Amino acid sequence: MEKIKFVDAELSETIAELLGKYDHKTLAIWAADCSEHVLPYFEEKVPYDERPRQAIEAGRVWVRGEITMSEARTAAFAAHAAARDTDDAAACAAARAAGHAAATAHVASHAVHAATYAAKAAAFSSADVSDNTAKERNWQLKHLLDLGGGGQS
C-alpha cells in the first residue's frame, strides 16, 4: 500500500475538545455514525467482507445493551483485521474507523480515533485530500452537535 500523507483539518481540535462533554453511549453512537459515513470506501473495494459493517453494528448493539463490551471488542479486532487485509488506503482507513467505533464500547476515547480514521478514509478517497478532510470533519462536528451533550460519562 502506498503511503499517503494525511494532514488533518484544524476542526479536529475543536471536535476533540468537545468530546469530553458527551457521555460514553453518545460517543459510541457518534463513532458508529462517523464510521458508517465512510464505510462505502471499504465496501466498494472489498464488497464481500462484512467485518467492518459488523463492527459498526456491534457498537450500536452495545449501546442498546444487547451485547457485552467484550463482544463489541471482538468485533473491533475483526474490523482491524479487515483493514490489514486490504491494500487500498481509503478502504483500510474506513475499516479502522469501524474497528475504533466498536472499541468505543471498551473505552470512550476510541471515538476520536474512529472519527480521525473516517477523515482519513475521506481524504484518501480522492486527489483533493485537504478538501475532503475538511468536509468530513465539518460533517462530524455538525453531527456531534446534533446528537447533543447527553450528560457526562
Salt bridges, closest charged atoms under 4 A:
ASP8 OD2 - ARG137 NH2 2.69
ASP33 OD1 - ARG60 NH1 2.71
ASP33 OD2 - HIS143 NE2 2.55
GLU36 OE2 - ARG53 NH1 3.82
GLU36 OE1 - ARG60 NH2 2.84
GLU43 OE2 - ARG53 NE 2.74
ASP49 OD2 - ARG51 NH2 2.59
GLU57 OE2 - ARG64 NH2 3.51
GLU66 OE2 - ARG64 NE 3.17
ASP85 OD2 - ARG51 NH2 2.88
ASP131 OD2 - LYS135 NZ 3.20
GLU136 OE2 - HIS37 ND1 2.80
ASP146 OD2 - LYS142 NZ 2.91
